[in-house]
Amino acid sequence: MSTLTSKDTDYAQWYNDLILKSGLAENSAVRGCMVIKPYGFALWENMRDELDKRFKETGHQNAYFPIFIPKSFLSKEAAHVDGFAKECAVVTHYRLKNDPNGKGVIVDPEAKLEEELIVRPTSETIIWSTYKNWIQSYRDLPILINQWANVVRWEMRTRLFLRTAEFLWQEGHTAHASKEEAIEETERMLDVYASFAEEFMALPVIKGVKSANERFAGAEETYCIEALMQDGKALQAGTSHFLGQNFAKAFDVKFADKDNKMEYVWATSWGVSTRLIGGLVMAHSDDQGLVLPPKIAPLHVVIVPIYNKDTVAREKIDSYANDLVKQLRSLGIRVKFDDDDSARPGWKFAEYELKGVPVRVALGARDLENNVAEVARRDTKVKSSLSLNNLATTLKDLLDTIQNDMYQKALHYREAHITKVDSWEAFENTLKNKGGFIAAHWDGTPETEEMIKSLTKATIRCIPLGNEQEEGVCVFSGAPSKQRVLFAIAY
């Protein structure tokens, strides 16, 4: 079994080792793009299925829109094009032909598109051009649409899951008759993301709004959930945007209200991506491998038999294990009985530890005689001898305990790494020696925000919702401030 770089020695290398060796993903032949392997995709499927259920419970429907966007569409909303122009992949031709020099294929110069197509970095423009055809009256509103898709943002410096040129995500795009209804939708979806992260991923998050510098391009307000990784860096885990009427005006999307007066539609968009897998890994895992919360884990329980040369004993182990598998599956538990003789139990233990399976059950002939099984928790590495009586129910309860304990551990770490500072010296020292979120006064100007970023790489992660008003002075400029904001170095 290959070993991982210690996260205390080199956190970035530990992360990369873990993604590769646990079989989540690997780099592809296309620069900056990844291959998500089956185990990694199983994680994404579990996230996708739970989120999809929550979206539908809040009245949303799934649809699909083209991956290609006419270049002219991006020109219609100025802030939007400024925000994405440097990341866009552009399709200029539609045909190849054989190289007359015999060197494979070349782009056919006669197949140039009249208008270039952008490979979607996000879908606001193509969707709002469509909504123009769907909306005439207030009776057509609201439109509550989500799509599961891939997007392309031509990143120069990439890391598996965290930042890749192509990634998977969902993007919700909704249209409303009033500003109040659109803001309510924006906040509702932020709550969906926050509850999903905390209840399903055991990942505590802070809900807040972004500063003007950090807003989504084309949004009037960007709401976000921010999480803290084990190296003290922040991760933006999800965003929900109040777009105002910017895209409705750009694409001339109007509706007749109840008084037959024509008004522009109000918009939102919101999304999370496969970046969540990177956050899951960095928030919980250790030097032995992945540590996965049960609700997200592809496997909840693995049963490893400890055989000897006694055939009768083996048959008894197999019989009990297969019966336990049936009981666990009837309780909704994802379980595997690994009776593969080609690998020794010790190798299997290390492999399932690397893959972060929450509970391992080891079962031998002597265990059966004593009516017990050795049960190991992945999160704490604690081993216990548990009675075979009602073992399936015991394991179900244990999984619930692990889920809660993992959340509490991550919450304790985050709370211990939120530091109030009132001087620039304390700001720099905390950033250098402790990391985490720094709660500091800010004068509200983008100039100060940019100066802090250029000097320290720390950005305003969010202005927490429900933030208390507090008179103070900006930690950098000394100008008056009415509240603290959260700074951190982020992924």
N, C-alpha and C positions, 0 to 999 in steps of 0.2 A: 504494500500500500504506500503510495507516494505521500510525502509529508507536505504540509502547507507552510509557507513563510508565516512567521508569527506576526499577528496584527500589531503588536507593540514594536516590532522591529521595522516593518515597512507595511503600513496599512494598505497602500495602493496595490502593492504586489500581492499581499494576502488576499485582497478582494479578487484580483484577477486570477490568482491560483485557484481560489475557491469556485469561481464561476466555471472555469475550465474543468477542474478535476471532479467536481460534483456532477458534471454532465448537464449543466443548465444551458450553456450556449458556447459557441466558438466563433472565431473570426472567419469570414467568408473570403472567397476569391475576389469579391468586390470591395475595394478599399472603403473602410468606414461602416460596412454593413455586417450584420451578424447572422449566423444560422442559429435559430432557437431549437435546441434539441428536445426530444420528447419529454424529458423530465422537467425542463424549463417551461415547455409549452403547457404541460399539465398544470403548473402553477398559474400560468396566465389564464387557462380555461377556468380554473376555480375562481379566480378574481373576476373574470368576465361574466361567468354565470351568476355570481352573487350580485354584482353590480347591475346586470341586465334585469334581474328580478326586481331590484330596488327601483330602477328606472320605470319599469312597467307598473309597479305599485303606485308611483306618483303620476301616472297618466301618460307616459311617453310611449311612442311607437318607434320601431326601427325602420330605417329606409337606407338607400344607398345612392350616392352621387358620384359622378365621374372623377377619376383620378387626374384628368387633364383639365386645366383651366386656361381659357384664352388670355393671352398676355394683357390685353386691353382691360380685362376685368380687374386686374390688380391695380391698374392706374386710376380706378374710380374712387378709391378711398385713400387719401394721401398718407395718413399716418400708418395705415395698414401696409402699403407698399414700402414705405420707409423701413418698417420693422422687419420685413422679410426679404427685401431685395437681394441682400448679400448671401442668402441661404437657398436661393431658388435654383433647381435644376430645370433646364430649358430644352424642349424638343424643337428642333429646327427643320428636320427632314423626316420623310415618311417611308423611305425605301432605301435598300442597299442594292448593290450589283457586284458582279465579279470584277475583280481588279484586272484590267487588260494586261498588266504585267505579271499576272499569275500569282499575286501575293494575297490570296484570300479574297475578302470582300471589302468594298469601300462604300462610302455614302454616295448615293447617286446625286450629283449636283443639280440635276433637273427635277428632283423630287423635293424641292424646298417648299415648306409650308408658306402660304400667303400670310398667315399670322402665327407666330410662335406659340407653343403651348407650354404652360408651366406645370410641372409635376407637383401636385398639391402639397404645400407646406402646412396648410389648414384650409378649411372649405367654406369660410364665410362668403366669399365672392360668388362661387358657383351656386351655392345654396340660395343666396338672396336673389340672384338672377332668376332662379326657379320659382321662389316664393312670389315674385311679381305676377306670375301666371296663376298662382293658387289663391291669391287674396284680392277680393273686391269689396267685401262688406265686413262689418263687425261680426256677422254670423260665421265667417270663415276663421275667426280667431277664438282662442289661441291655437297656434300650431306648435305641437310639442314633438319634435323629431330628434332621434339619436341615430348616429351611424357608427358601426364598428368598421375600422378601415386601417390602412397603412398610410403614412405620410413620409415625405422626403424633405429633409433640411440639410443642406450640404455643409455638414460640420467638418472643420479642419482637424480638430483634436477630438478623437472619439474614445469612448470606453464602453465596454459591453454593458448593455441595458441602460446605463446612465446617460449616454450621449452617443447616438449612432446616426448615420446619415439617413437610414430608413428605420422607422419603428412602428409598432402597432399601438393603436389607441382607440378610444371612443371619443366622439365629439357630439355634444348636444347643441342644437340650434333651434331656438324657440322664438315665436313672434307673438306680440301681445298688443292689446288695444290701448293700454295705459302704461305710463311710467311706473306707477305703483305696483301694477301686476308683474311687470318685468323685473323690478327689483326684488319682489317677493319670490319670483322664480329663481333668481340668481342666488339668493340666500338659502332657499330650500335645497338647491342642488349642492351647495357648499355643505349643508348639514348632512346630506346623503353621503358625500365623500368622507366627512369627518367620522360619522358613525361607522361606515364601512372600515376605515382605517383602524379605528380603535377596537371595534367589536370583532372584526374578522382577521385583521393582520396583527393584532396586539400592539399597534403602533400609536402611541399618544401623539396628538397633533394640536397645534395652536391655530385657531381660526382668526383671520385678520384680513385687512385690506392692504394692497400694495401702495407704495409711494408712486407719485406721477412718473418718476424715472423707470420704475419697474413694472408699470402696467403693460398689459397686452396691447399690441399695436392696433389702434382703432377702438379701444374700449374707453368708456367714461369712468369706469371703476372696475378694478380687478380684485376679487376676493380670493383668498388662498388658504390652504392648510399647509403648515410648516412642521416638519419632523426633525428630530435630532439624531444623528448617527453616533456610533460608539467612538469615533475619533473627534467628536466635538464639532463637526461640520453640520450645517443645516441642509435639508433637502426639501425642495418644493414638491409636495406630494400630490397636489391637485389644484386646479384653478377654476373659478366660475366668474364669468365676465358680464357686467352690465354694459351693453353696447349702445344704449341710448337709441337715437334715430339715425346714427351715422350711416349704417349700411342701407337702411330704408331710403335715405335721401340719395345715397350714391347710386342705387338701382331703381329709384323712383317707385318704391313700394308703398302705395297708399290704400286706405280703406274708407268706405263710407260709414260714418258712425251712426248712432241711432237717430240723430237729427239730420241725417243725409249730408253731413259736412265731411269733406275729404280731409283725412289726417294721415300723417306718416306713422308707420308701424314702429313699435318699440321692440328691441331685440335683446337676446342673451345668447351666450355660447359658453360651454363648459367641457372640460375634458381631463382624463387621466390616461396614462400610457404604460407601456412595459417598463418604464423607469421605476414603477412601483416594485418590480422584482428586485432591482438593485437596492432600493430602500429597505426591503424586507431582509435581504442578505446582510446589509451593513448594520441594521438596527439590532439584530439578534444573534448572529452567528459567532463562532469562536475558532480557536486554532485547530480544533479537530474536524471542523466542517460546518455545514449548515445547521442552524437551529430553527425549525419551522413551527409556527403556531399550528395546532391541530386543525383549525378550521380551514387553513389554506394548504396544508400538506397534501401532496398527491397520495401518500400512504399514511394512515394513522397508526397502524400497528403492524409489526412484522413478527412472525413466529419462526424462531430458529430451533430446529430439533437438534438434540445432542445424542447422536446414535453411538451404539457400540456394536459388537459383532453378533449380539443376540437378535436373531430375526423376529422372535416372538415379541421382544421388547419394542423393536422398531414398529411392528404392526400396531402395538398399543399406543405408541406415541402418535403415529399417523392417524389413528382412529380418533384419538382425543383432539388432536390439532384440527382435523377436518371438521369435527363437530363444533369446535370453538369458532372456526371461520364462519360457519353458517350462523351461529348465534350473533357474532359481531356484525355480520352483514345485515342481519335482520334489525339491528339497532342503528343502521345507517353508517357503520364504521368501515372505512376502506382498509382492508387487511390483506396481507400476503403470507402464505405459508411457504417458506423457502426450504424445500426438501431436496435441493440440488446437491448431489453428491460430489460434484466436481470442485467444490470449494469447502474449506474447513470452517468450522464455526467461528474461530477467531477472525478469519478474513471477512466473514459476513458481518460480524459485529462492527468491525472498522468501516466497512463499506456503508452500512446503514447509518452509522454515526456520521460519516461524511455527508450523506444525503439528507440528514436531518430528520429521519423518521422519529416522531415524538415518543413512541413506546416500543420497546423490544421485549419480547417474551422468549425466554430460553427454557426448553423443556426436554428433560432426559428421563431415563427409566427410573432412576432413584427419586426424581421429583414426583413422578406419578405414584410411586409407592408411598411417598410422604404426603400426597395430596396437595402439593404446592407447585408453583412455577416461579422462576426468577424473572422479575419484571424490572427493567431499567428505564428510567426517564432520560430522554436526550437532553432536556434543558438543564437539569441539575446533576446528571450522571449518577444519581442515587439509585442503588439497586435494593430491591425488597423481595422477600419470599412471600408470595400472596397465595391464599387458599384457592384451590381449583373450584370450590363451591361458589357459584354465581360469579365466576371470574369475568365473564363478558360484561356484566353490569358494573363490576368494580373497575374495569378498564375504561368503560364509558365515563364514569365519574372522574377517573384519573385524568382523562383527556380534558375534561372541563376545568379541572384544577390547574393543569399545565397552561391552558389558554389564559386563564386569569393571572397566574403567577408570572407568565411572560410579559403580560401587559403591565403589571405592577412593577416589575423589575425595570422595564424601559421607562416607565413614568418616574420612578425614583431617580434614575440616571438623569432624565431631562430636568426634573425639578432641582437637582443638585447642581445643574449646569446652566441655570438662569441667574445671572449676576447683575446686581444694580451697581452702576458706577456713576460718579459725579465729576470726574476729572479726566483729562485726556491721558494723563500718565496711567491712571487706573485702567482706562479703556485699553491702551496698548499692552499693559502687563497682563490683563485678563485674557486678551486675545492670544498672546504669546504663550502663556503658561497654563491656561485652563481651557480655553475655547468655550464652545457652547454659545448660548444666546446671551447677549449683553443688553440689558435694559438701560437705556441712556436717553437723556434729553437731546432733542434735535430741533434746530430752529425753523424747520419746515421748508428750507430752500434747496433746490436741486444743486446749487453750487456747492453747498456744504456737503451734501450727500456724495457728490462726485469727488470732492477732495478727500473725504474719509476713505472712499473706495480706492482711489489712486494711491493713497499712503499705506493702506492696510489690507486691501482686497476684501474688506468686510463691506457688506451691503445691508440696507434695511430689508430684513426678511418680511416683516409685516408690521402694521399698526394694529395690535390685537383688538378684536371686537369687544365692546364693553370696556375699553381702556379707561382707567380712572384719570380724571383731570388732576394735574399736579403742577403747581407753579415751580419753575426751575430755570436753569440757563443751559444752553446747548453745550454739550461736552466738548465740542470743537471750537465753535466761534464765540461762545460766551453770550450770545444773543438770547433774549427771553424765549422760553418754551413753556407750553401748557401741558405736555404729556411726554411720557417715555415711549420710545419705540424699540423694537427688537432688532439688533444688529447681529450678524454672524458671517463667517466665511462659509460659502455654500458650494454645493456641487452644481 
